[in-house]
């Protein structure tokens, strides 16, 4: 510190998506707080990161935890001369889902392969969804959507070029999780009910 006055090292937690596009629509992504977010929730600060879609958005208030604070006194040179009250941060909760990563990967691969095979056969396949449920409990084991995206693009803020690629008409709306947000006619599966 003596060699570089005014320079401090701090630790910052950053989201990591080791599976890349795996379960992107289910997990969602995070983003910076906007002025509207701060108006809606007074506990948010402009430096916060909140869930924007998927489980990140749904369980944001539980996953985020609360920030800690420390009051310090500075001398005229800007150095810390005394410390005051300190409030420890509270870590966020852990979320455990019923998604099986292996089945999720298999569903996404099968969906991508089927879209490619349909296109090769001359069919206009642009998107699709797969949901795998446990028939005994109804729990969701996998929910795949095609096309997909990599939530890693949103870490630290997405670039304008990357966002334009995701929202271009030729991209077929990869940000829409068709397994969850898609609207479809009931189809033949409804015959069991009727």
C-alpha positions as CSV (number, residue, x, y, z in Angstrom):
1,X,0.0,0.0,0.0
2,X,2.9,2.4,0.7
3,X,4.1,2.1,-2.9
4,X,0.7,2.8,-4.4
5,X,-1.2,5.3,-2.2
6,X,-4.9,5.4,-3.0
7,X,-5.0,2.0,-4.6
8,X,-6.8,-0.7,-2.8
9,X,-7.6,-4.4,-3.6
10,X,-11.1,-5.6,-3.1
11,X,-12.8,-8.9,-3.7
12,X,-15.8,-9.0,-5.9
13,X,-18.1,-12.0,-6.5
14,X,-18.8,-12.8,-10.2
15,X,-21.2,-15.3,-11.5
16,X,-19.7,-18.3,-13.2
17,X,-21.6,-20.6,-15.7
18,X,-19.4,-23.6,-16.0
19,X,-21.9,-25.4,-18.2
20,X,-22.0,-22.6,-20.7
21,X,-25.4,-22.8,-22.4
22,X,-26.5,-25.8,-20.3
23,X,-29.9,-24.9,-18.7
24,X,-29.5,-21.2,-19.6
25,X,-33.2,-20.6,-19.8
26,X,-33.8,-22.2,-16.4
27,X,-30.9,-20.5,-14.6
28,X,-31.3,-17.1,-16.3
29,X,-28.8,-14.4,-15.9
30,X,-28.0,-11.4,-13.8
31,X,-27.6,-7.7,-14.6
32,X,-26.9,-4.3,-13.1
33,X,-29.5,-2.5,-11.1
34,X,-31.4,0.2,-13.0
35,X,-33.1,3.3,-11.6
36,X,-36.5,1.6,-11.8
37,X,-35.2,-1.3,-9.8
38,X,-33.9,1.1,-7.1
39,X,-37.3,2.8,-7.0
40,X,-39.1,-0.6,-6.7
41,X,-36.8,-1.9,-4.0
42,X,-35.1,0.7,-1.6
43,X,-32.6,-1.9,-0.3
44,X,-30.9,-2.1,-3.8
45,X,-27.9,0.1,-4.6
46,X,-26.5,1.1,-8.0
47,X,-23.5,-1.2,-7.6
48,X,-25.7,-4.3,-7.0
49,X,-26.3,-7.1,-9.4
50,X,-29.8,-8.7,-9.6
51,X,-31.4,-11.6,-11.3
52,X,-33.0,-10.7,-14.6
53,X,-34.5,-13.9,-15.9
54,X,-35.1,-17.5,-14.9
55,X,-34.3,-18.8,-11.4
56,X,-31.9,-15.9,-10.9
57,X,-34.8,-13.5,-11.1
58,X,-37.4,-15.7,-9.3
59,X,-35.2,-16.2,-6.3
60,X,-33.1,-13.1,-6.4
61,X,-34.1,-11.7,-3.0
62,X,-33.1,-15.1,-1.4
63,X,-30.0,-15.7,-3.3
64,X,-28.5,-12.2,-3.0
65,X,-28.3,-11.9,0.8
66,X,-27.5,-8.6,2.3
67,X,-24.5,-6.3,2.1
68,X,-22.3,-5.6,5.1
69,X,-21.2,-2.1,6.0
70,X,-18.2,-0.6,7.7
71,X,-17.8,3.0,8.8
72,X,-14.3,4.5,8.6
73,X,-12.8,7.9,9.3
74,X,-10.3,9.3,6.8
75,X,-7.5,11.8,7.5
76,X,-7.0,14.8,5.1
77,X,-4.8,12.6,2.9
78,X,-7.6,10.1,2.4
79,X,-6.0,7.4,4.6
80,X,-8.1,5.4,7.1
81,X,-7.4,6.9,10.5
82,X,-10.1,5.0,12.5
83,X,-12.8,2.4,12.0
84,X,-16.3,2.7,13.4
85,X,-19.3,0.4,13.4
86,X,-19.1,-2.7,11.3
87,X,-22.1,-4.8,10.2
88,X,-21.3,-8.2,8.8
89,X,-22.8,-9.3,5.5
90,X,-25.4,-12.0,5.3
91,X,-24.8,-14.6,2.6
92,X,-27.6,-15.6,0.3
93,X,-29.4,-18.9,0.5
94,X,-28.7,-22.0,-1.5
95,X,-31.1,-23.1,-4.2
96,X,-31.4,-26.8,-4.9
97,X,-33.4,-27.8,-8.0
98,X,-34.6,-31.1,-9.3
99,X,-32.8,-30.6,-12.6
100,X,-30.5,-33.5,-13.5
101,X,-27.5,-32.0,-15.4
102,X,-26.9,-35.2,-17.4
103,X,-30.5,-35.5,-18.5
104,X,-30.6,-31.7,-19.2
105,X,-27.5,-32.1,-21.4
106,X,-29.0,-35.1,-23.2
107,X,-32.3,-33.2,-23.8
108,X,-30.5,-30.2,-25.2
109,X,-28.3,-32.3,-27.4
110,X,-31.3,-34.4,-28.7
111,X,-33.3,-31.2,-29.4
112,X,-30.4,-29.6,-31.3
113,X,-29.8,-32.8,-33.3
114,X,-33.5,-33.1,-34.2
115,X,-33.7,-29.5,-35.3
116,X,-30.6,-30.1,-37.5
117,X,-32.1,-33.3,-38.9
118,X,-35.4,-31.6,-39.7
119,X,-33.7,-28.8,-41.5
120,X,-31.6,-31.3,-43.4
121,X,-34.9,-33.0,-44.5
122,X,-36.2,-29.7,-45.8
123,X,-38.5,-29.0,-42.9
124,X,-38.6,-25.4,-41.6
125,X,-37.5,-26.2,-38.0
126,X,-36.5,-23.0,-36.3
127,X,-37.1,-23.6,-32.6
128,X,-38.3,-26.2,-30.1
129,X,-38.6,-27.3,-26.5
130,X,-38.3,-30.5,-24.4
131,X,-39.5,-31.0,-20.9
132,X,-38.7,-34.2,-18.9
133,X,-40.8,-34.8,-15.8
134,X,-40.8,-37.5,-13.2
135,X,-44.2,-39.2,-13.7
136,X,-44.5,-40.2,-10.1
137,X,-43.8,-36.8,-8.5
138,X,-44.2,-34.3,-11.3
139,X,-40.8,-32.7,-10.6
140,X,-39.0,-31.3,-13.6
141,X,-35.8,-33.2,-14.5
142,X,-34.9,-31.2,-17.6
143,X,-36.3,-28.4,-19.6
144,X,-34.5,-27.6,-22.8
145,X,-35.2,-24.8,-25.3
146,X,-33.7,-24.1,-28.8
147,X,-32.2,-21.8,-29.8
148,X,-30.3,-21.0,-26.6
149,X,-27.7,-18.5,-25.4
150,X,-24.7,-18.4,-23.1
151,X,-25.5,-16.5,-19.9
152,X,-21.8,-15.8,-19.5
153,X,-22.4,-13.0,-22.1
154,X,-24.3,-11.0,-19.4
155,X,-21.6,-11.2,-16.7
156,X,-20.3,-7.7,-16.1
157,X,-22.8,-6.3,-18.7
158,X,-23.5,-7.5,-22.2
159,X,-21.9,-5.7,-25.1
160,X,-24.1,-3.9,-27.7
161,X,-22.8,-6.2,-30.4
162,X,-23.6,-9.4,-28.5
163,X,-27.1,-8.1,-27.5
164,X,-27.8,-7.2,-31.2
165,X,-26.8,-10.8,-32.2
166,X,-29.2,-12.3,-29.6
167,X,-32.1,-10.0,-30.6
168,X,-31.6,-10.1,-34.4
169,X,-34.6,-11.5,-36.3
170,X,-32.4,-14.2,-37.8
171,X,-31.4,-15.4,-34.3
172,X,-35.0,-16.7,-33.7
173,X,-35.3,-15.3,-30.2
174,X,-32.8,-17.3,-28.2
175,X,-33.6,-15.4,-25.1
176,X,-37.1,-16.9,-25.0
177,X,-37.3,-20.0,-22.9
178,X,-39.8,-22.0,-25.0
179,X,-40.1,-24.8,-22.5
180,X,-41.4,-22.3,-19.9
181,X,-42.6,-19.2,-21.8
182,X,-43.7,-20.7,-25.1
183,X,-47.4,-20.7,-25.9
184,X,-48.7,-23.8,-27.7
185,X,-51.9,-25.4,-28.5
186,X,-52.6,-28.4,-26.2
187,X,-52.1,-31.0,-29.0
188,X,-52.6,-34.7,-28.7
189,X,-51.5,-34.8,-25.1
190,X,-54.8,-33.1,-24.1
191,X,-56.8,-36.1,-25.4
192,X,-55.9,-38.0,-22.2
193,X,-57.7,-35.4,-20.1
194,X,-60.8,-35.1,-22.3
